[in-house]
């Protein structure tokens, strides 16, 4: 919670409406930030309140405004699952229910302020209840995706010394297989209509019936285990009093997605680039998105070709952003700012974003290096505090005056940042440094390619070479693979620097992805290097 409460204050600048002052008793509400305010933010000299709690100082303020009719009438949370089930909670209902959830955590579970709670739940309403309940009680909320294996869960429970785990049936067996190796874990809380031996039942302890409601309705596709769920589906949205829309789909399906977007009055859409890549394969002009006005993407680079196709079919721009769990949003394309297709945009306040070399020196525009944030005499309050119980890892992120993100990029002469790849994604072949995004962007321009993933592959002469895993469009699935491989290689040579072309190409039915559609390049890379 300490991390969340510190870094989220400004993240809504990218996601929501024009910024207003924070909800806090020592600040004036609703007055717009002035240029002087932003200059103060950049100097890190904005006064911080001695005490701040997101649940009390933001969510409860919106609850009061609901009572006096000062909101739009949209719910705080709107959840559907495609099976006819629907939940709508107002800010008042969210407040009441989260207090009941807080009682469950502090009384039957016996948790106290500062205790750590591991939460592994899918996109269900209880995830938001437990999140807000942790804020109210000062518990440290640690989300994880339901794709975690027993080994992953064991590592997180040991490293965090979590005293409680809140989980769904999907991971209950995995938890049970490793719980004996977690001496700090005292309580297991199951979110399920069915009981389970050795677990407390959230439903029985909570005792409520899910039959329940400011201007925007945001649909953020991120899974609950990732930072975007905190940014897009909690802090940024509710700072502005917006409605959080959730559709729990068993698996992503473009037809279901588009039907949802036309059925519900969603105004703001945030999803991974892969989702947009799949959507532009459809005839989007057939669909009427009556309320949709603002589309966002992040998590991995967006190919310029996809951005152009999306705008051509919908008339809407796609605003790309870049950030990390540790610090939130770092760069973004914002409204009123020219969009350069393929760029992550410019640095956002309160960060001074630079490209640096291995010695911590700032590189000039056009030079590739590591994306870093300058740490001045006052550390930006939106930064994470530390990696818990891991001072060595915390220290490893620092280089001179900078925090190093671990990503490589380039800044152009206009101050726009361009992503090259994770430090471990960059392919070094015969001395050339090759970022996967350049190759993937070239490939997707070919009509045969629906999507691709580029990784390094071992080579006895060059050390490693570029390999592309390619998903073909329907008309090309029966093509001669050898001829099509040569055609794609020639296409890449013409579209980008010739040395970047994929020397190996493998055609696949699908790419490994996270639940939010982000490509798992690490899985493919491990497969190539025999590490699976």
N, C-alpha and C positions, 0 to 999 in steps of 0.2 A: 504493500500500500504506500510505503514511503516513496518508492520510485514513481508509482502512478500519480500520486498527488503532486509531485514536484514537476514532472516533465509535461503534463498534459495542458497546462494553462494556455499555451499559445497554439496548440495543434489544430484548433478549430478554424484557424485562419484559412487553411487549405480546403477544409471540408464543407464549411457551412456558409452562413450569410456574412455580410460585412461585420467585422469584429466590434463588439461592444465591451464595456468594462466588466470585470469579473464579478460574480455573485459573492459578495462578502460584505459584512456589516460595516466595515470601515471604508467602503467604496460606494460611489454613486452608481446606480444601475442605469443601464441603457444608454448612457452618453457615449457617443462614438469616440474611438481612439483618434487623437490628433497626431499630426506629424511629430510634434514634440514628444508624444507618448512613445512612438516607434523609435525615435532617436534615443530616448531614455532606455528603452529595451535593449537596443544595440550596445549601449554603454554599460549594461547590466546594473544600472543603479535604480531600478524600480523598487520601491519599498515593498517588502513581503510581509503579509500578516503573520503575527506570532503563531496563531493557530488557524488551521484551515482543514475542513473536512468536506469532501466533495458531496457526500450524501446530505449533510446538514446544510451546507452553505450554497449548494446549487439545486439539488433535487427537491429539497423541502421548500426552497424559495419558489420553485415552479409550482409546487403543490398549493402554496398560498395564492399564487396568481390565478390558478384554476378556480379557486373558491370565489375570487372577485371578478371572474369573467374576463381576465386580461390575456387569455391564451386563445389560440385558433380553434380549439376543440379537438384537435388531433390527439390520439393517445400517446403516451410516452413509449409504449412498446406494443407492436402489432405483430403477432406470430401466426403463421399458417403452416400446414404440413402437406397440403395437396390431397388429403384424405377427408376433407370436410371439417377438420378440427380448426378452431380459431380461438386466439386469446387476445384481448385488448385490455391493457392496463393504463389508466390515467396516472399522472404523477402522484396523486393522492393514494391510489391503490398500490402503486409501486412502493410508496413510503410505508404504508401499513403492512404489506406483505413482507417487505425486507426487514422490518423490525421483528416480525414473527420468526423469520429465518435467522436473525441475529440471536434471538432467544434460544433457538435450537443449537446454535454453535457454542454459545456460552454456558448453557445449563446442561442439557443431556451430554453434550460433547466435552464439556469442561474446559473449553479453551479460554485463554486470557490474552489481553493486549500484547502484541508482538509475536504471538505464536504463528506458525506457518501452516497454511492449509493448501494441500494439493487438490486441485479441482480438475477432474477429467470427465467432462460431459460433452455431449453433442450440442447442436444448436436447439436447445429446448429452453423454455422460460426460466427454469430453475437456475440456469447458468447466470442469468442477470440477477436473480434474487440473491444467490450466494455471493456474487461479486459485490453488490451494494451492502449486503449484511456484513461482509468483511470490512468495508469502509467504515460502517457505523461503529464497529467494535474495535477497530485498530488491529485487526488480524491481517497477516500478510497473505494476499491472494496469489496463488501460483497456478495459472491455467496450463493445461496440456491437451493436445489433440487425442481423440480416441484411437488414432492409428498407432499410438505408442505401444511398443512391445513390453513384455515383462522386464527385459533387461533395461529398457529406457526408463521405465517407471522406477525400478530399483535404484538406478543412478540418481534420479531426481529426488527421491525420498531420502536417500543417504546424504546427498550433498546439501540438501535444505534442512535436514533434521526435522521434517514436517511431523507435527503431532496428530494431524487429521488428514484423511483423504476422503473427498467427496467424489463418487464415481457412479457411472451407469452400468447396466448389466453387460454392455459390450466389453468392458475391461475388468469386470469383477473377478473372473477366473485368473487373469494375469496378475492382478493384485494379490490374490490369495496365494499364488505360487511363490511369491517373494517376501511376503509380509514378515516371516520369521527372521529375515535378515535385516529388518529395519527396527532397531531397538527403540528409537524415539517415537515411532508411530503408536499412538494410544487408541485412536478411534477410526473406525471405518463407517462412513455414512453412505447408504445406497439410495440413489434416486431412481425408483422403479415402483410400479404398482404391485410387484411381487416381492415378498420378503426373501431373505437369504440368511442362513445361519452364520452367526459371527458378525453381522452387520446391523447397525442401527438403521431404521427406516425413516427417511426424510419425510415421506408422506404421512406416516403415523404420528410423528413428532410435530409436524407442521399443521396438519388437519385443515386443509382448505380445499375449495372446489374451483377448478379452473374454468369459471364461467363469468368472465368479467366483461378505461379508455385512457407545437406550437406551430408552426407554419409549414415546415418541410417534413416530408416523409422519406427517410433514407433507407435504402436497401443495400446493406454492406454484405457481400458474399463470403467474407472471411470466416473460416472455421473458428470456433471458440478457443482453440489452443494457441492462436497466433496473436501478435501484437495489434494487428488491424482490427480485431474485435474490440480491443480496449479503446483504440483511437476512434474508429468509425462507428462502432455500435454501442459505445458507452459515453466516454468523456466528451468528445467533440460534439456529438449530437445533443446530449442532454445539457451541456453548457449553454446551447442555443435554444433549449426547450423544444427541439425537434422530435418527431416520432421515429422510433427505431422499428423498421419493418424486418421481420424474419420469416423466411420460408424454409422449413426443414425438408429438403428433398433427399430421398434415399440415395440418389446419385444424380449428378448433373445431367440434365437433358435440355437441349436447346428449345424444343417445342414447349415444354413445361415452363421454362424460363421466360420465353416470349409471351406466352399466355398470361403468366403472372404479371408481367410488365404492362400488359394492356388491360388487365382486369382491375388492378389496384392503382390508386392515385399516387404512385411513387414519383417523386420529383427529383431525387438524387440517387444515382446508381454508382456504386463503387465495387469493382471486381478485378480479378487478375487478368493480365493480357491474354492468357490462353482462352478465357471465356469470350472475349471480343473476337479473337481469331476464329473461333467456332461460329460465332453469331454472324459474321460477315459472309460466311458461306451460304447463308440463307438469303431469300429475297425480302429484305427488311422493309421495303416500301409497301408491302402488303399489310404491315402492322401499324396501328395508330397508337403512339405513346402520347396520350393527350396531356399529361401533366409533366412528363420528363423534361427537365431543362438543364441538368448539370450531370456530366458523366466523368467519373474518375477511375484511374487505374494505377497500380503499383505492385510491388513485389518482385518484378523482373522487368526488363526493358520491353517497351512496346515497339513493334516494327512499324516504320513509317507507312508501309503499304496498308497495314490494317487501319491505322488512323485515318488515312485518306478514304478508304472504303467505307468506314463507319460514318464519316461526315457526308460522303456522297449519298449514302442511303438514308440517313436519318436527319441530316441537316445540323447535327450536334457535334460540337468539338469534344475531343477526349483530352482531359487534363491529367497528365502523368505526374506522379510524385515519387519521391525516393526517401526512404528512412530506415531506421533500425529499432529493434526492441529497446536498446539502451538509451536512445535519445529522441525517439519519435520521428517526426517529419524533418528532413534535412534540406531537401530541394523540392521545388514544385513549380508546375505551370499554373499560374493563377489567372483568374478572369481579369481582363484589361491588359494583359501582357501578351505579346506576340508568342505564338506557339511555333517552335522549330521542331518539325516532325523527327522523332527519334531522340530528342533531348529530354533530360529529366527536369529542365527548367533551371531557375536560379535559386540560390540559397535563400532560406526563409529566416525571418527573425525568430529567435535572438542569435542565430548562428553566423559566424564568419567562416565560410566554407572555402577551402583552398585545395590545390593539388600539390603534394609535396614529394620529395625524393626519399631515398632510404636514410638520409642524414637529417631529415626534418627541414630541408630548405624548400621554400616556395618555388614552384616551377612556373615559367611563363606560359601564356595561352598557347595552346596547340601541342604542349608536351604531355605525354602520358605519365601518370604517377599514381600515388595512392590518395584517395579522397579522405580529407582530414578536416577536423573542426578545431579552430584555435581556442585554447583555454587561456583566457586573460587572467589578471590578478584575482578577479572574482569568477569562480566557476559558474557557468550558466545554470540556473536553478532547474532547468528542464532536463538536465543530465541525470543519468542514473547515478546512484551513490557508489555502488561497488558490486562486484560479483561476490555474493555471500560466501564467507569463509574461504575465499580464494584470492588473497592479496597478490599472488604472483601473476594471475591472469589479469587482474585489474591493472597492475603496473605495466604489463605487456602492451596495453592499448595506448600508452603514452610515448610520444617521441618528441622531445624538446618541448615546444609550446603547444603541441597538438595532440588531440585524440585521433587515433588512426582507426578508420572504419573496417579495414580489411578488404575494401573494394578498390578497384583500379578504374580511373577515368581520365577525362580530358576536359579542360575548360576552354571555351573559345573566346575570341576577343570581345564578345558582347556579354560575357559573364554567364553563359549557359553551360551546364555540365552535361557531359556525355559519358554514359556507362560503358566500360570495356568488359568488366567481369569481376567475379570474386578473384582474389589473389590465387586461389587454388583452381579456379576455372580457366585461367589464362593458359593457353597452350604455347609451349616453347619448342619450336621445330626448326632445326638447323640454325639456331640462334635468333630466329624471328619470333616475336611475341604476337600471338594471335588471339583476339577476344572472340568468344563464341557468338556474341550478338551480331557482329558484322557479317559472319557467314550465314547465320540464320535469317537475317534480314534480306540477304541476297537470294537465298533459296526460296523464300516465301513469295518472291516476285514472279517465280516460274509457275505457270498454271497447273503443273502436276503436283505441286506441294501444298498440302493443307496446313501442316506444321512440321517443325523439325527441332531436333536437339543436337547440339554440337559439343563434343568432348574430345579429350586427348586419347590417343591409342598408342600403345608401344610400337616402336619401330627400331630395328637393329642398327640402322644407319643414321637416322635423324634424331634418335632418342624418343621422340613422340611425333605423331602426325595428327592432322585433323580428321576426325571421323564424324559423319553426319548420320543420324537416325532419322528417317524420313517417313511421314505418313502421307500416302498418295491420295489425290482426289479420285473420285469414281471413274472418270473417263480414262485414266492412266493406269488403273490397277492391272490391266491385262497387257501392258507394254512389256517389251523385251527388257529385262532388268539390266543387262550389260549395256545396251544402247542408251537406255534412259540414264544410267549412271554417268556415262560420258557426256551426255547432253547437259545434265545438271552441273557437272564439273566445268564444262566450257562456259555455261551461263554464269557461274560464280566468278570465273576468271575475268569475264567481261564487266561484271557488276562491281567488283572490288579489286583490291590488289591481288594479282595472280597467285602470289605465294600462299594466300589464305584458302585456296580451294580445298575441298575435302578429298583427300587421297583415298579414303575409304567411305563407302556409302552402304548403308543397310536399310532396306525397306521393311517397315514394321506396321502392324495393324493399329497400334496405339503406343503412346509414350507414358511412362510411369509418372504419376502426378499426385500432388497432395489433394485433400478433400476440397480445396478451393481452386483447383485447376492449375497450380503452379508446377512446372516441369521439374522433376527430380533428376537433375543432371548428375548428381553424386551417385545415384544408383547405376546409371549407365556407365559412368567413369569407373566405378568399382568393378562392374562387370567386365569392362575392357581390360582392366589391369589384374583380373583374377583375384579380387579382394572380396568376392561375395561368398 
